[in-house]
Amino acid sequence: MSKRRVAAVVVAGLLVLAWVANTSLLASPPDEEPRLLAHRGMAQTFDLAGVENDTCTAERIHPPEHPYLENTIASMRAAFDAGADVVELDLQPTKDERFAVFHDWTVDCRTNGNGVTRDHTLDELRKLDVGYGYTADGGKTFPFRGKGIGLMPTLDEVLETFDGKNLLLHVKSDDPSEGRALGERLAKLPPDRRARLAVYGGDRPIAELAKRLPDLRVMSKATMKACLLPYLGTGWSGYVPKACRHTQLHLPDNLAPWLWGWPNRFLERMKQADTYGYLVRGGDEFSGGFDSAADLERLPDGYTGGIWTNRIDRIEGLTGARRPR
């Protein structure tokens, strides 16, 4: 046999082995239900068309179908009651070195205040109406105006209220000092409480947070690249890079099928690496989630990984029988 034929046989054999090692056709789906992540609790959804970084999304909400405002205690409680396994919330540092739970860099869009959020004290933020700016009809009516006064919570309140629950904290800036400050706060928690938390955000604050609390599950664009780029090169063999261990992955559903072993082999490898993977709806740069029965049709058959949703109240009952909490 010529050297060329030998090489071809070897390559073909390796390809067969890679296929066998990664195909989900030969792997049983994990015996568990999907892990549901409620983005901002139970929130008002909005039209994603044309949304940019500075778009005021409160001015383009859909007609309200529930009474909850994002990032409030009531919205988080409603999300857990509706079946969420994890609730995501946004953090903003305050002028008096606390953490408020609020999405925007400024308070102008959603509230009756003005200016940069972090330039206000916690007491000042507490006095604002966080439902002031929401409208579904171009400003003709404001269904939540006057109903959000005093509803902006602190991180401390959320941690106390939902002790024992899984939370995903979002650092909204790329300020490394924010990561250090959050690290100081979370360091006061017992390890078993931190085990139920994950934090994601800008590369620099997340790097600072990881240095301060190496036991904490964190994610940023940098950590995602450090995990997935090497995995694309080595995952065919089943090898999971060190950067993929004890972290979190947010995976667009239009790109996830390119991952070796997707879905069942990949999910099992990440589970063994103590890493959570959540599918987000690909093609939506801002807040794309699985929010309807039609969205869930995009999932692989028998999918049991994490699902990012903006409408936990709509999809929980469509994902199979839920386990007790």
C-alpha positions as CSV (number, residue, x, y, z in Angstrom):
1,M,0.0,0.0,0.0
2,S,1.4,3.4,-0.9
3,K,2.1,6.0,1.7
4,R,-0.6,8.2,0.2
5,R,-3.2,5.4,0.8
6,V,-1.9,4.7,4.3
7,A,-2.3,8.4,5.1
8,A,-5.8,8.4,3.7
9,V,-6.8,5.4,5.7
10,V,-5.4,7.0,8.9
11,V,-7.2,10.2,8.3
12,A,-10.5,8.4,7.5
13,G,-10.0,6.4,10.8
14,L,-9.5,9.5,12.8
15,L,-12.6,11.1,11.3
16,V,-14.6,8.1,12.2
17,L,-13.3,8.1,15.7
18,A,-14.0,11.9,16.0
19,W,-17.6,11.3,14.7
20,V,-18.2,8.4,17.2
21,A,-16.8,10.4,20.1
22,N,-18.9,13.5,19.3
23,T,-22.2,12.4,17.7
24,S,-25.3,12.7,19.9
25,L,-26.8,9.9,17.9
26,L,-24.9,7.5,20.1
27,A,-25.4,9.4,23.4
28,S,-28.5,9.3,25.5
29,P,-30.0,12.7,26.4
30,P,-29.3,13.5,30.1
31,D,-32.1,12.5,32.4
32,E,-33.0,16.0,33.6
33,E,-35.0,19.0,32.7
34,P,-33.7,22.2,31.0
35,R,-32.4,24.8,33.4
36,L,-34.4,28.0,32.9
37,L,-32.8,31.4,33.4
38,A,-35.2,34.4,33.7
39,H,-33.6,37.5,32.4
40,R,-34.2,40.5,34.7
41,G,-36.8,38.5,36.6
42,M,-40.3,38.9,35.2
43,A,-39.8,41.9,32.9
44,Q,-41.7,43.9,30.4
45,T,-40.5,42.9,26.9
46,F,-39.9,45.3,24.1
47,D,-39.4,45.5,20.3
48,L,-35.8,44.5,19.5
49,A,-35.9,46.0,16.0
50,G,-33.3,48.8,15.7
51,V,-32.2,48.7,19.4
52,E,-28.8,50.2,20.1
53,N,-26.7,50.7,23.2
54,D,-28.4,54.1,24.0
55,T,-32.0,53.1,23.0
56,C,-34.5,53.7,25.8
57,T,-36.3,50.4,25.7
58,A,-38.9,51.5,28.3
59,E,-40.4,53.7,25.5
60,R,-41.0,50.7,23.2
61,I,-42.5,48.0,25.5
62,H,-45.1,45.6,24.2
63,P,-48.6,46.0,25.7
64,P,-48.2,44.8,29.3
65,E,-49.4,41.3,30.0
66,H,-48.3,41.2,33.7
67,P,-47.8,43.9,36.4
68,Y,-44.0,43.4,37.0
69,L,-41.1,45.7,36.4
70,E,-37.6,44.3,35.8
71,N,-35.0,44.1,38.5
72,T,-37.5,44.5,41.4
73,I,-38.0,42.1,44.3
74,A,-41.5,41.4,43.1
75,S,-40.4,40.5,39.6
76,M,-37.7,38.1,40.8
77,R,-40.1,36.4,43.2
78,A,-42.7,36.1,40.4
79,A,-40.0,34.6,38.1
80,F,-39.0,31.9,40.7
81,D,-42.7,31.2,41.3
82,A,-43.2,30.8,37.6
83,G,-40.5,28.1,37.4
84,A,-37.2,29.8,37.0
85,D,-34.1,28.0,38.2
86,V,-32.0,31.1,37.9
87,V,-32.8,34.8,37.9
88,E,-30.6,37.4,36.2
89,L,-30.3,40.9,37.6
90,D,-28.3,44.0,36.8
91,L,-25.9,45.9,39.2
92,Q,-25.0,49.6,39.3
93,P,-22.6,51.0,41.9
94,T,-23.9,54.0,43.8
95,K,-22.2,57.2,44.9
96,D,-22.1,56.0,48.5
97,E,-20.4,52.7,47.5
98,R,-23.4,50.4,47.6
99,F,-24.8,48.2,44.8
100,A,-28.3,49.1,43.4
101,V,-30.2,46.7,41.2
102,F,-30.9,48.6,38.1
103,H,-30.2,48.1,34.4
104,D,-29.3,51.5,32.9
105,W,-26.2,53.7,33.0
106,T,-28.5,56.7,33.5
107,V,-31.8,57.0,35.3
108,D,-33.3,59.2,32.6
109,C,-35.1,56.5,30.6
110,R,-37.0,54.5,33.1
111,T,-37.4,56.9,36.0
112,N,-38.5,60.4,36.9
113,G,-34.8,61.3,37.7
114,N,-31.9,62.3,35.5
115,G,-28.2,61.8,35.4
116,V,-25.7,59.0,35.7
117,T,-26.9,56.2,38.0
118,R,-23.6,55.9,39.9
119,D,-23.6,59.6,40.6
120,H,-26.6,59.2,42.9
121,T,-26.7,57.9,46.5
122,L,-28.8,54.9,47.4
123,D,-31.3,57.1,49.2
124,E,-31.6,59.3,46.1
125,L,-32.2,56.3,43.9
126,R,-34.8,54.8,46.3
127,K,-37.0,57.9,45.9
128,L,-37.3,57.5,42.1
129,D,-40.2,55.9,40.3
130,V,-38.7,53.0,38.4
131,G,-41.9,52.6,36.4
132,Y,-42.2,56.2,35.3
133,G,-40.9,56.0,31.7
134,Y,-42.7,52.8,30.4
135,T,-45.1,53.2,27.5
136,A,-46.5,50.9,24.9
137,D,-48.2,53.5,22.7
138,G,-45.6,56.1,22.0
139,G,-46.2,58.2,25.2
140,K,-50.0,58.4,25.1
141,T,-50.2,56.4,28.3
142,F,-47.8,55.3,31.0
143,P,-49.2,52.2,32.7
144,F,-46.6,51.9,35.4
145,R,-46.1,55.6,36.3
146,G,-46.5,56.1,40.0
147,K,-46.3,52.4,40.7
148,G,-42.5,52.0,41.0
149,I,-41.6,54.5,43.7
150,G,-39.1,52.9,46.2
151,L,-38.9,49.6,44.2
152,M,-35.3,49.8,43.2
153,P,-33.6,47.2,45.5
154,T,-30.1,46.8,46.7
155,L,-27.9,43.8,46.1
156,D,-28.0,43.1,49.8
157,E,-31.8,43.0,49.8
158,V,-31.8,40.6,46.9
159,L,-29.2,38.2,48.5
160,E,-31.2,38.2,51.8
161,T,-34.6,37.8,50.2
162,F,-33.5,35.0,47.9
163,D,-31.1,33.2,50.1
164,G,-30.8,29.6,48.8
165,K,-31.8,30.6,45.2
166,N,-29.6,30.7,42.1
167,L,-28.8,34.2,40.9
168,L,-26.8,35.6,37.9
169,L,-25.4,39.0,38.6
170,H,-24.6,41.3,35.7
171,V,-21.8,43.9,36.0
172,K,-22.8,46.6,33.5
173,S,-19.5,48.4,33.1
174,D,-15.9,47.5,32.2
175,D,-14.6,49.3,35.3
176,P,-12.2,47.1,37.2
177,S,-12.9,48.9,40.5
178,E,-16.5,47.6,40.2
179,G,-15.2,44.1,40.1
180,R,-13.0,44.7,43.2
181,A,-15.9,46.3,45.1
182,L,-18.2,43.4,44.2
183,G,-15.6,40.9,45.2
184,E,-15.3,42.6,48.7
185,R,-19.1,42.3,49.1
186,L,-19.4,38.7,47.9
187,A,-16.3,37.6,50.0
188,K,-18.5,38.1,53.1
189,L,-20.8,35.3,52.0
190,P,-20.2,31.7,53.0
191,P,-18.9,29.5,50.2
192,D,-22.1,27.5,49.9
193,R,-24.0,30.8,49.2
194,R,-21.4,31.9,46.6
195,A,-21.8,28.5,44.9
196,R,-25.4,29.5,44.0
197,L,-24.2,32.8,42.3
198,A,-22.6,33.5,39.0
199,V,-21.4,36.9,37.7
200,Y,-20.9,38.1,34.2
201,G,-19.9,41.4,32.6
202,G,-17.0,43.4,31.2
203,D,-13.6,41.7,30.8
204,R,-11.8,43.9,33.4
205,P,-14.2,43.8,36.3
206,I,-14.7,40.1,35.8
207,A,-10.9,39.5,35.8
208,E,-10.6,41.4,39.1
209,L,-13.5,39.5,40.6
210,A,-11.9,36.1,39.6
211,K,-8.6,37.1,41.2
212,R,-10.4,38.0,44.4
213,L,-12.8,35.0,44.5
214,P,-11.4,32.1,42.5
215,D,-14.3,29.9,43.7
216,L,-16.9,32.1,42.1
217,R,-18.4,31.2,38.7
218,V,-17.7,34.1,36.4
219,M,-18.0,34.9,32.7
220,S,-17.0,37.6,30.2
221,K,-16.2,37.8,26.5
222,A,-12.6,37.0,27.4
223,T,-13.5,33.9,29.4
224,M,-15.8,32.7,26.7
225,K,-13.0,33.0,24.1
226,A,-10.5,31.4,26.4
227,C,-12.8,28.4,26.6
228,L,-14.4,28.0,23.2
229,L,-11.6,28.8,20.8
230,P,-9.3,26.0,22.2
231,Y,-12.3,23.7,22.4
232,L,-13.0,24.2,18.7
233,G,-9.5,22.9,18.1
234,T,-9.4,20.0,20.6
235,G,-13.0,19.1,21.4
236,W,-13.1,16.5,18.7
237,S,-11.1,14.3,21.1
238,G,-13.3,14.9,24.0
239,Y,-10.7,17.1,25.7
240,V,-12.1,20.1,27.7
241,P,-9.7,23.0,28.1
242,K,-9.0,24.2,31.6
243,A,-10.6,27.6,30.8
244,C,-13.9,25.8,30.3
245,R,-14.0,24.5,33.9
246,H,-16.2,26.1,36.6
247,T,-17.5,28.9,34.4
248,Q,-20.6,29.9,32.5
249,L,-21.3,30.0,28.7
250,H,-23.9,32.0,26.9
251,L,-24.3,30.3,23.5
252,P,-26.2,31.7,20.5
253,D,-28.4,28.9,19.2
254,N,-27.3,29.5,15.6
255,L,-23.6,29.0,16.5
256,A,-23.8,26.2,19.1
257,P,-24.2,23.4,16.6
258,W,-20.6,24.1,15.5
259,L,-19.3,23.0,18.9
260,W,-17.9,19.4,19.1
261,G,-20.4,17.0,20.5
262,W,-23.4,19.4,20.3
263,P,-25.8,19.0,22.0
264,N,-25.6,15.9,24.3
265,R,-21.9,15.1,24.3
266,F,-21.1,18.8,24.8
267,L,-23.5,19.3,27.6
268,E,-22.2,16.2,29.4
269,R,-18.6,17.4,29.1
270,M,-19.5,20.8,30.5
271,K,-21.4,19.3,33.3
272,Q,-18.4,17.2,34.3
273,A,-16.3,20.4,34.1
274,D,-18.8,22.1,36.5
275,T,-19.8,24.6,33.8
276,Y,-23.3,25.8,32.9
277,G,-24.2,26.5,29.3
278,Y,-27.2,28.7,28.4
279,L,-28.7,29.0,24.9
280,V,-29.7,32.5,23.8
281,R,-31.6,33.2,20.7
282,G,-29.1,33.8,17.9
283,G,-29.3,36.9,15.7
284,D,-30.6,39.2,18.5
285,E,-27.7,41.2,19.8
286,F,-29.7,42.6,22.7
287,S,-31.7,40.4,25.1
288,G,-32.6,37.7,22.6
289,G,-34.4,34.9,24.5
290,F,-36.6,31.9,24.1
291,D,-39.9,33.6,24.9
292,S,-42.6,31.6,23.1
293,A,-43.6,28.1,21.9
294,A,-42.2,29.1,18.4
295,D,-38.8,30.0,19.9
296,L,-38.6,26.6,21.7
297,E,-39.1,24.9,18.3
298,R,-35.5,26.1,17.6
299,L,-34.1,23.9,20.4
300,P,-32.5,20.5,19.5
301,D,-34.8,17.5,20.2
302,G,-34.5,16.4,23.8
303,Y,-32.4,19.5,24.8
304,T,-31.7,19.6,28.5
305,G,-29.2,22.5,28.8
306,G,-29.8,26.0,30.0
307,I,-32.4,28.3,28.3
308,W,-32.3,32.1,28.5
309,T,-35.8,33.6,28.5
310,N,-37.5,37.0,28.9
311,R,-40.9,35.3,29.5
312,I,-40.5,32.6,32.0
313,D,-44.3,32.8,32.5
314,R,-44.8,31.7,28.9
315,I,-42.3,28.9,28.5
316,E,-42.0,27.0,31.8
317,G,-45.0,24.8,31.1
318,L,-43.7,24.0,27.6
319,T,-40.4,22.5,28.6
320,G,-41.6,19.3,30.3
321,A,-42.5,18.4,33.8
322,R,-40.5,20.5,36.2
323,R,-38.6,19.0,39.2
324,P,-39.5,20.1,42.7
325,R,-37.4,23.0,44.1
